[in-house]
Amino acid sequence: LLLLLLLSYSTSSTSSSPHTVILDDRLTVSWWLSGNDSLTFHIQAATWGYAALGFSATGRMDGADIVVGWVDALGFGHVEDRHA
């Protein structure tokens, strides 16, 4: 099962070249500037579970803003915004 999440906070058509980190053979994260003050993230994960991306001013999970995505048993994708 391959889960693709595209998280975008963009309102502008101006963009930069993507930066990519291959964390292992099952998880790749890319991001790029989308306008003056926006980022777009692309997460590609081969998983039977979920993929998540968290944002925190302190680098800790407490108080982090987290986006979680998964595909259910019927093949429907889901994305939720959560807070730790």
Secondary structure, DSSP 8 states (H G I E B T S, - for coil): -EEEEEEE----S-B---EEEEEETTEEEEEEEBSSS-EEEEEEEE-SSEEEEEE-SSSSSTT-EEEEEEE-TTS-EEEEEEE-
